[in-house]
Amino acid sequence: MAVNKYTEARKRANEKYNAKTYDRINIAIPKGAKDKIKVHAEQRGESVNGFIKRAIDETMERDGDYTVLSGAARIQPDRMDRFTSDAGDFEIVKSAPKE
């Protein structure tokens, strides 16, 4: 018999935290695509969610929106000399080219 390791109170607390912290996006994809996405992500050591977030980040960055959604650094498009990370705000310092 499987033992439920989470109490109802813990489940409610997790749901409350997730609702406050995350936005959710539901997507519809063709039948069979989910399995292909899962295999692709697993081959790279990622979860499906992590892979999808990375794909979005890389596409947005390539398209010129340098706001990274899922990772440590979020560059402010209006100020390309600053970025924000989970550790705080940082200035981007350009070093002199090596001669």
HELIX and SHEET records of a PDB file:
HELIX    1   1 GLU A    8  THR A   21  1                                  14    
HELIX    2   2 ALA A   33  GLN A   43  1                                  11    
HELIX    3   3 VAL A   48  ARG A   62  1                                  15    
SHEET    1   A 3 ALA A  73  GLN A  76  0                                        
SHEET    2   A 3 ARG A  79  SER A  85 -1                                        
SHEET    3   A 3 GLY A  88  GLU A  91 -1                                        
END                                                                             
